[in-house]
Amino acid sequence: MRFRDLTKKYKPLIVAIIEPHVSSSKAKLAFSRINLKGRHFIEAEGFSGGIWLFWNTDEVHVSILKSHAQFIHAKVSQPTEPEWNFTAVYASPDRRKRMDLWEELKVLPIGEGQPWLLAGDFNSIISMHEKSGGAPFDHTSTAPFRDTINDIRLIDFGFVGLPFTWARGNSHQSRIQCRLDRTLGNIAARHKWAECLVQHLPRLNSDHAPLLIRLNGNTPPDRNLRPFRFQAAWLQHPDFNTLVQDNWRTDDHITDALENMSKQCLQWNKSVFGNIFTRKKRLEARIEGIQKTLKDHFVPGLWKLEKELKEQLDATLQQEETLWFQKSREKWVVQGDRNTKYFHTATLVRRRRNKIEGIQNTLGTWITDPETLKQMTMEYFQKLFTPESDICLNHIRGAFPELTEQEKRDLRREFTIEDIRTALFQMHPNKAPGPDGFHALFFQRFWDTLKEAMCGFLLPILNEDASPEKVNGTLITLIPKNEAPQDLTHFRPISLCNVLYKIIPKCLVNRIKPILPQLISPNQSSFVPKR
């Protein structure tokens, strides 16, 4: 009944049932009315083990490549999609038999560059956070599973829902819970299904939670809603410097000038710079065509064209690496070798980790509807950021050491262009931007062009108490505090400010920094440098 209810509700294309506790002959009779006509069975050994694989033959074609007591490995094809690999796993409770499974997974046939998805009961955990109750976490016994994941370069696709997929015990003292079931994939799978959502459904008739895998997530991203973001790869184009210098409006307010610059960048990106990935494919195709021609006939003009196209392709590959490096938020790059795939994967993993697909409401119900999630989040943080009462600080007057007259004069000294420049160049060039979409890198690279407008706006704020109203808008992003956030208390709000606004406190901090040791106790952790 549970199986029929789930298939009716979610209409899956592929279903794997692990350790069913009944024979396949009974399964064929029980599931004859379900619209999953494709079937493959690994029989249980008594009441232990067994894997049943079902699929919708109208939507997918599944070819079984290998059957094993602990897995079914198949190739999946759809009418409009490239082939991919799927492995349904039931790892034996016997540690010695699991070692056989880990070795088998390492040599499974996977087409070159093809996505590979693995899901099921791995009967093993990765870290102490994936277990509650029972014997202490044994790092040694779980090492083979971790090593296998690393050896075949798999990525955990994460999950939404309660953190444990298996539970046993009826009392608090005897209760044991673990995350034994999971979804893994290779890098190609992570790239193909960047929005993939794995949901832990409630446990009902089993001590295991069903896994619902939505390869394309809840909803496809709306590309039309993406805000402007400056791309570091633009700086590698020979015409971009001219674009900025020709279109920077010196007579406008700096916020208006930046808004105009963002429009000019988008237009230039569309008409001149173009799509990096499309350009790469086009160049690769042209080079391949020329090489096929030159294989049989030497044409001097084509040889020269091939050389030019290779130079263009090399520049495009460098731009692609810069693009993914910027998006990945990584702070290092290995010189002399392209790290594009690494940065691309890091970007996808970071996005997936930070994306909120579902959380519990105050009643403990899991919410996955995007609009309801937005409303819940807004109400929670509106309440959190609303002060309950005014705070009076009069009682701490005189509690701090008094500054000398020279120190007071130093603090009152007017800020200069050099102060602003120092603050700007202290910033990481590719940190996430604020609402205007410009990273610090843009202001650093074009300092000579922008400094007059920047300082004309910032110096009155620093020296004359002018309002920073036009640049103090922020984006608030929520960062998970742990690997399995369940409600809004498990997220840390981070404000993403415009670079112009960040320069103001940076200048103030630089001014105050020399006297901080006299005012702040050494054990005040909030003021530890670089924290």
C-alpha positions in Angstrom: 0.0 0.0 0.0 2.8 2.4 0.9 4.5 1.7 -2.4 1.4 2.3 -4.4 0.7 5.5 -2.6 4.2 6.9 -3.2 4.2 6.0 -6.9 0.8 7.5 -7.4 1.8 10.7 -5.6 5.2 11.3 -7.1 5.0 9.4 -10.5 8.6 8.3 -10.5 10.4 7.1 -13.6 12.6 4.6 -11.8 12.0 2.9 -8.4 14.4 0.7 -6.4 13.1 -1.3 -3.4 15.8 -2.4 -1.1 15.5 -5.5 1.2 11.8 -6.1 0.5 11.4 -9.1 2.8 9.1 -11.0 0.3 9.8 -13.0 -2.9 9.7 -11.5 -6.4 6.8 -13.8 -7.4 4.6 -12.1 -4.8 5.9 -8.7 -5.9 4.8 -9.3 -9.5 1.3 -10.1 -8.3 1.2 -7.2 -5.9 2.5 -4.6 -8.3 0.7 -5.7 -11.4 -1.5 -2.6 -11.4 1.3 -0.1 -11.1 2.4 1.7 -14.3 6.0 0.6 -14.0 6.2 -2.3 -16.5 10.0 -2.6 -16.6 11.3 -4.8 -13.8 14.4 -6.6 -12.6 14.8 -8.5 -9.4 17.7 -9.6 -7.2 16.2 -12.3 -4.9 16.7 -12.0 -1.2 18.7 -14.6 0.7 15.9 -15.7 3.1 14.6 -12.5 4.6 17.9 -10.6 4.1 18.9 -8.5 1.1 17.2 -8.4 -2.2 16.8 -5.5 -4.7 13.8 -4.8 -6.9 14.1 -2.3 -9.8 11.1 -0.9 -11.6 10.9 1.7 -14.3 8.3 3.4 -16.6 8.9 1.9 -20.0 7.0 4.7 -21.7 9.5 7.3 -20.4 12.8 5.5 -20.0 14.8 2.6 -21.4 16.8 0.7 -18.8 19.5 -1.8 -19.8 20.8 -4.0 -17.0 24.6 -4.1 -17.2 25.4 -6.1 -14.1 23.4 -7.8 -11.3 25.0 -8.5 -8.0 23.8 -9.6 -4.6 24.5 -6.0 -3.4 23.6 -3.9 -6.4 21.9 -3.6 -9.8 23.9 -1.5 -12.3 22.0 -0.2 -15.4 22.3 2.2 -18.3 19.4 4.6 -18.6 18.3 6.4 -21.8 15.5 8.8 -22.6 14.3 10.1 -25.9 15.8 13.6 -25.6 18.6 12.9 -23.1 22.1 11.5 -23.3 22.6 8.1 -21.7 23.5 7.9 -18.0 24.2 5.2 -15.4 22.3 4.2 -12.4 23.3 1.8 -9.6 20.7 0.7 -6.9 22.7 -0.4 -3.9 22.0 -2.6 -0.9 25.2 -3.0 1.1 25.4 -6.1 3.2 25.3 -5.7 7.0 28.3 -8.0 7.0 31.4 -5.8 6.9 33.4 -8.4 4.9 30.8 -8.6 2.2 30.7 -4.8 2.0 34.4 -4.8 1.2 33.5 -6.9 -1.9 30.9 -4.3 -2.8 33.3 -1.4 -2.5 35.7 -3.2 -4.9 33.0 -4.0 -7.4 31.9 -0.4 -7.5 35.4 0.7 -8.5 35.3 -1.4 -11.7 31.8 -1.0 -12.9 31.5 -0.1 -16.6 30.8 3.7 -16.9 30.8 5.3 -20.3 33.5 8.0 -20.7 32.1 11.3 -19.4 28.7 9.8 -18.7 26.8 10.8 -15.5 26.6 8.1 -12.8 24.1 8.1 -10.0 24.1 5.7 -7.1 21.4 5.4 -4.5 20.3 3.0 -1.8 21.2 1.6 1.6 25.0 1.7 1.9 24.9 0.3 5.5 27.7 2.6 6.5 28.1 6.2 7.5 30.8 8.8 6.8 31.1 10.9 9.9 30.0 11.0 13.6 27.3 13.5 12.7 25.4 10.8 10.8 24.7 8.8 13.9 22.8 9.2 17.1 22.8 6.7 20.0 24.3 3.3 20.3 28.0 2.6 20.3 30.4 5.5 19.7 31.3 6.3 16.1 34.1 4.0 14.8 36.3 6.0 12.4 38.2 2.8 11.4 35.2 0.7 10.5 33.8 3.4 8.2 37.1 4.2 6.5 36.6 1.8 3.6 33.3 3.5 2.6 35.0 6.9 2.7 38.0 5.7 0.8 35.7 4.2 -1.9 33.9 7.5 -2.3 37.2 9.3 -2.7 38.8 6.7 -5.0 36.0 6.8 -7.6 35.5 10.6 -7.0 31.9 10.5 -5.9 30.0 13.5 -4.5 27.2 13.2 -1.9 24.1 14.9 -3.3 23.0 15.9 0.2 19.3 15.8 1.3 16.3 17.7 2.6 14.4 16.3 5.6 15.3 14.6 8.9 19.0 13.8 9.1 18.7 10.1 9.7 17.2 7.5 7.3 17.3 4.5 9.6 16.1 4.1 13.2 15.6 1.3 15.7 14.7 1.1 19.4 11.5 2.2 21.2 13.0 4.1 24.2 15.3 7.0 24.5 18.1 4.8 25.9 17.9 2.1 23.2 17.2 4.4 20.3 19.8 4.3 17.5 19.6 6.4 14.3 21.9 6.6 11.3 22.1 8.0 7.8 22.6 4.7 6.1 20.8 5.6 2.9 22.1 8.3 0.5 22.5 9.4 -3.1 26.0 9.7 -4.6 27.1 10.7 -8.1 30.2 11.4 -10.1 31.2 14.9 -11.3 29.4 14.5 -14.6 26.2 13.7 -12.7 26.7 16.8 -10.4 27.2 19.0 -13.5 24.2 17.5 -15.4 21.7 17.7 -12.4 23.0 20.8 -10.6 19.5 21.4 -9.1 19.0 17.7 -8.0 17.0 17.4 -4.8 17.1 14.3 -2.5 14.3 14.3 0.1 14.1 12.0 3.1 10.4 11.0 3.3 8.9 9.9 6.6 9.5 6.4 7.8 6.2 4.5 8.1 6.1 0.8 7.5 9.9 0.3 7.5 12.8 1.3 9.7 14.3 3.0 6.6 13.1 6.3 5.1 12.3 6.3 1.4 14.6 8.6 -0.7 12.8 10.8 -3.3 15.3 12.0 -5.9 14.2 14.9 -8.1 16.9 15.2 -10.7 15.9 18.7 -11.7 14.9 20.0 -8.3 11.6 21.5 -7.3 11.4 24.2 -9.9 13.8 25.2 -12.7 15.6 28.4 -12.1 14.2 31.5 -13.8 17.1 33.0 -15.7 15.1 36.2 -16.3 15.2 37.0 -12.6 19.0 36.8 -12.2 20.4 40.1 -11.1 23.4 41.8 -12.8 26.8 40.4 -11.8 30.1 41.7 -13.0 32.1 38.9 -14.7 35.9 38.8 -14.1 36.3 37.1 -17.5 35.3 40.3 -19.2 38.6 41.8 -18.1 40.5 39.4 -20.4 38.8 40.8 -23.5 40.9 43.6 -25.2 37.9 45.8 -25.7 36.6 45.9 -22.2 38.9 48.7 -20.9 37.7 50.9 -23.7 34.1 50.0 -22.9 34.4 51.2 -19.3 36.4 54.4 -20.2 34.0 55.4 -23.0 30.8 54.8 -21.0 31.7 56.0 -17.5 29.6 59.0 -16.9 31.6 61.5 -14.8 28.8 64.0 -14.5 26.3 61.5 -13.0 25.9 60.5 -9.4 28.1 57.4 -8.9 25.1 55.2 -8.3 23.5 56.3 -11.5 26.8 55.9 -13.3 27.2 52.3 -12.0 23.6 51.5 -13.1 24.4 52.8 -16.6 27.6 50.8 -16.6 25.8 47.6 -15.7 23.5 48.1 -18.7 26.4 48.8 -21.0 28.2 45.7 -19.7 25.2 43.5 -20.4 24.7 44.9 -23.9 28.4 44.5 -24.6 28.4 40.9 -23.2 25.5 40.0 -25.6 26.8 41.7 -28.7 30.6 41.4 -28.4 31.8 39.1 -25.7 29.2 36.4 -26.2 28.5 33.2 -24.5 31.8 31.5 -23.5 30.5 28.0 -23.8 28.9 28.5 -27.2 32.0 30.2 -28.5 34.2 27.3 -27.2 32.0 24.7 -28.9 32.0 26.7 -32.2 35.8 27.1 -32.1 36.4 23.4 -31.3 34.1 22.4 -34.2 35.9 24.7 -36.7 39.3 23.4 -35.6 38.2 19.8 -36.0 36.8 20.6 -39.5 40.1 22.3 -40.5 42.1 19.3 -39.2 40.0 16.9 -41.2 40.6 18.9 -44.4 44.4 19.2 -43.7 44.6 15.5 -43.2 44.2 14.9 -46.9 45.2 18.3 -48.4 47.7 20.8 -47.3 46.2 24.3 -47.6 48.5 27.1 -46.4 45.6 29.4 -45.6 43.8 26.8 -43.5 47.0 26.1 -41.6 47.2 29.8 -40.7 43.5 29.9 -39.8 43.9 26.8 -37.5 46.6 28.6 -35.6 44.5 31.7 -35.1 41.5 29.6 -34.0 43.6 27.7 -31.5 44.8 31.0 -30.0 41.2 32.2 -29.7 40.2 28.8 -28.1 43.1 29.1 -25.6 41.9 32.6 -24.7 38.3 31.3 -24.4 39.4 28.5 -22.1 41.2 30.9 -19.9 38.0 33.1 -19.7 36.0 30.0 -18.8 38.4 29.1 -16.0 38.2 32.7 -14.7 34.4 32.5 -14.8 34.1 29.3 -12.7 36.9 30.5 -10.4 35.0 33.6 -9.6 31.7 31.7 -9.1 33.3 29.0 -6.9 34.5 31.5 -4.3 37.7 29.6 -4.0 40.7 31.6 -2.8 43.4 29.8 -4.7 44.4 28.8 -8.2 47.1 26.5 -9.3 49.2 28.3 -11.9 50.2 26.5 -15.1 47.2 24.1 -15.3 43.6 24.6 -16.1 41.3 24.0 -13.1 38.0 24.7 -14.9 36.3 21.4 -14.0 37.4 21.7 -10.3 36.0 25.3 -10.1 32.8 24.3 -11.9 32.2 21.4 -9.5 33.1 23.6 -6.5 30.5 26.2 -7.7 27.8 23.5 -8.1 28.5 22.0 -4.7 28.5 25.4 -3.0 25.2 26.4 -4.6 23.6 23.1 -3.8 24.8 23.2 -0.1 23.5 26.8 0.3 20.2 26.3 -1.5 17.2 25.9 0.8 14.9 23.3 -0.6 12.9 22.5 2.5 12.7 23.2 6.2 10.5 22.4 9.1 7.9 24.9 10.3 7.1 25.6 13.9 4.7 22.6 13.9 7.5 20.2 12.7 6.0 19.8 9.3 8.5 19.8 6.3 7.8 22.6 3.9 9.2 22.4 0.3 6.8 24.7 -1.6 9.0 27.7 -2.7 6.4 30.4 -2.1 5.7 29.1 1.4 9.4 28.9 2.1 9.8 32.5 1.1 7.0 33.6 3.3 8.2 31.6 6.3 11.7 33.0 6.0 10.6 36.6 5.6 8.3 36.4 8.7 11.0 34.7 10.8 13.7 37.3 10.1 11.4 40.2 10.3 10.6 39.1 13.8 14.2 38.4 14.6 15.5 41.8 13.5 12.7 43.8 15.2 14.0 45.2 18.5 11.8 44.5 21.5 12.8 47.6 23.3 15.4 50.4 23.3 18.8 49.7 24.8 20.2 52.2 27.2 24.0 52.4 27.4 24.3 55.3 29.9 25.3 52.9 32.7 28.6 52.0 30.9 29.8 55.6 30.5 33.3 56.0 31.8 34.0 52.3 31.7 36.6 52.6 28.9 40.1 54.0 29.2 40.3 57.7 28.1 42.2 58.5 25.0 45.1 61.0 24.9 44.7 64.3 23.1 47.0 63.1 20.3 44.9 60.0 19.8 41.7 62.1 19.7 43.3 64.4 17.0 44.3 61.3 15.0 40.8 60.0 15.1 39.3 63.4 14.1 41.8 63.7 11.2 40.0 64.1 7.8 39.9 61.1 5.6 41.8 61.3 2.3 41.7 59.7 -1.2 44.6 57.5 0.0 42.5 56.2 2.9 39.8 55.2 0.5 42.3 53.6 -1.9 43.9 51.6 1.0 40.5 50.3 2.1 39.5 49.3 -1.4 42.6 47.4 -2.1 42.5 45.5 1.2 39.3 43.8 0.0 39.2 40.4 -1.6 38.6 41.1 -5.3 36.0 38.4 -5.9 33.9 38.4 -2.7 30.2 38.2 -3.3 28.9 41.6 -4.5 26.0 43.7 -3.1 22.8 44.7 -4.9 24.7 46.7 -7.6 26.5 43.6 -8.8 30.0 45.0 -8.9 32.8 43.1 -7.2 35.8 44.9 -5.6 37.8 43.7 -8.5 36.0 46.1 -10.9 36.7 49.2 -8.7 40.3 48.0 -8.1 41.0 47.5 -11.8 39.5 50.8 -12.9 40.6 52.9 -9.9 42.1 55.6 -12.0 38.8 56.0 -14.0 36.4 55.8 -11.0 38.4 57.4 -8.1 37.1 60.9 -8.7 33.4 59.8 -8.5 34.1 57.4 -5.7 35.9 59.9 -3.5 33.5 62.7 -4.4 30.8 60.4 -2.9 32.6 58.8 0.0 34.6 61.7 1.5 31.5 63.8 2.5 30.2 60.7 4.2 33.4 60.1 6.1 34.2 63.8 6.9 30.9 65.7 6.9 28.4 63.1 8.1 26.6 62.9 4.8 24.1 60.1 4.3 25.2 56.8 2.6 21.5 56.2 1.9 22.0 55.5 -1.9 24.4 52.6 -1.3 23.5 51.1 2.0 21.0 48.5 0.6 22.1 44.9 1.2 21.2 41.4 0.1 20.7 39.0 2.9 21.8 35.4 2.2 21.4 32.5 4.6 24.4 30.2 5.2 23.8 26.8 6.8 25.4 26.4 10.2 25.6 22.6 9.8 25.5 19.9 7.2 21.8 19.1 7.7 19.8 22.3 8.5 16.3 21.5 9.6 14.8 24.8 10.5 15.5 28.5 10.2 17.5 28.6 13.4 20.1 26.5 11.6 20.9 29.3 9.2 23.2 32.3 9.7 22.1 35.5 7.9 25.0 37.2 6.0 24.6 40.7 4.6 26.1 41.3 1.1 26.9 45.0 0.9 27.9 47.2 -2.1 31.6 47.8 -2.3 31.1 51.5 -1.9 29.3 51.0 1.4 31.9 48.5 2.6 34.7 51.0 2.1 33.1 53.3 4.8 33.5 50.9 7.8 36.8 49.7 6.3 38.2 53.2 6.6 36.8 53.6 10.1 38.3 50.3 11.2 41.7 51.3 9.7 41.5 54.6 11.7 40.6 52.9 15.0 42.9 49.9 14.6 46.1 51.5 16.1 44.3 52.3 19.5 42.2 49.1 19.7 44.7 47.3 22.1 44.2 50.1 24.6 40.4 49.8 24.5 39.7 46.1 24.0 40.8 43.3 26.3 43.0 40.7 24.6 40.5 38.0 25.3 37.6 39.7 23.5 37.2 37.1 20.8 35.1 39.4 18.6 38.2 41.5 17.9 40.7 38.7 17.1 42.4 39.8 13.9 41.1 38.1 10.7 38.3 36.5 12.5 
